[in-house]
Amino acid sequence: MPVDMNGMPVDYDAVAAFAGKHGLRVISDSAESLGALYKGRRVGSIAPVHIFSFFPNKNITTGEGGMLTTGQDYRYNHIHLGFNYRMPNLPAALGLEQLKRIEFIVAEKQKIVDRYNEAFKDDPIISPPFLPYYVDQHSWYMYAINLKEGIDRDAVVEELKKRGIDTRLSFPPVHIQPYYMNRFGFTEDSYPESFGAWSRLINLPVWVGLTNTDQDRVISELKNIVSAMEAPV
Ligand SMILES: Cc1ncc(COP(=O)(O)O)c(C=O)c1O
């Protein structure tokens, strides 16, 4: 079950090769990547099953609920035992209208992302997200910057908050959830790469409707905060 983290497609060919080698079936958690493209193909049509979330914080919403995309046989012909986990028609109607806007939503987010990328491209402390060659379009559910090692990420978030700038830290790696720590005895260091990657990231505002003026303020406040932290005392 690979996850298209923050809306960036995973390398599906590599996942399929691995799954094939081990006799596994792939169910892709594409909750965040509606509208993204992998090697020119729409996410939803690549793995045998993709799941999408339409929770209100996603690029489109039906209030609650989601969608699975699969291959299909033909009508009235059942090849597996199935269950009616139907979405009610009213949320589905909302979702169908929302779906018409997905390309607009992703394009608007892309404009915001381009401005951030330009602002951070030569920054010594802030790195914009890295996109592998196989990603033709990110859904930009989240825009995650990476801070240089040694910068106190939580202090940066706190300073931004004081200046009225909201951020997210999605998501803490699963091994530091208290449930898993208690159950399996994990510590932060059990998976140092994922813990390290998370402890350096901040999700910046990337919502459709963010004005250039507000975005410029996010950029300049952030740069001021991190450069003050880096300055020798
Ligand atoms: C990667 C990922 N998977 C699964 C979910 C769960 O989706 P839902 O809230 O629709 O159950 C979310 C977000 O809510 C998500 O971001």
The ligand as an SDF file (V2000), in Angstrom:
LIG
                    3D

 16 16  0  0  0  0  0  0  0  0999 V2000
   -2.6600    9.7510    2.6420 C   0  0  0  0  0  0  0  0  0  0  0  0
   -4.0250    9.6610    3.2670 C   0  0  0  0  0  0  0  0  0  0  0  0
   -4.6230    8.4580    3.3550 N   0  0  0  0  0  0  0  0  0  0  0  0
   -5.8500    8.3220    3.8990 C   0  0  0  0  0  0  0  0  0  0  0  0
   -6.5410    9.4190    4.3850 C   0  0  0  0  0  0  0  0  0  0  0  0
   -7.8680    9.1790    5.0130 C   0  0  0  0  0  0  0  0  0  0  0  0
   -8.9140    9.6370    4.2060 O   0  0  0  0  0  0  0  0  0  0  0  0
  -10.3770    9.7770    4.8630 P   0  0  0  0  0  0  0  0  0  0  0  0
  -10.2790   10.9080    5.8560 O   0  0  0  0  0  0  0  0  0  0  0  0
  -11.2800   10.1370    3.7100 O   0  0  0  0  0  0  0  0  0  0  0  0
  -10.7150    8.4680    5.4960 O   0  0  0  0  0  0  0  0  0  0  0  0
   -5.9630   10.6980    4.3240 C   0  0  0  0  0  0  0  0  0  0  0  0
   -6.5880   11.9380    4.8320 C   0  0  0  0  0  0  0  0  0  0  0  0
   -7.6050   12.0620    5.4390 O   0  0  0  0  0  0  0  0  0  0  0  0
   -4.6760   10.8290    3.7470 C   0  0  0  0  0  0  0  0  0  0  0  0
   -4.0990   12.0330    3.6660 O   0  0  0  0  0  0  0  0  0  0  0  0
  1  2  1  0
  2  3  1  0
  2 15  2  0
  3  4  2  0
  4  5  1  0
  5  6  1  0
  5 12  2  0
  6  7  1  0
  7  8  1  0
  8  9  2  0
  8 10  1  0
  8 11  1  0
 12 13  1  0
 12 15  1  0
 13 14  2  0
 15 16  1  0
M  END
$$$$
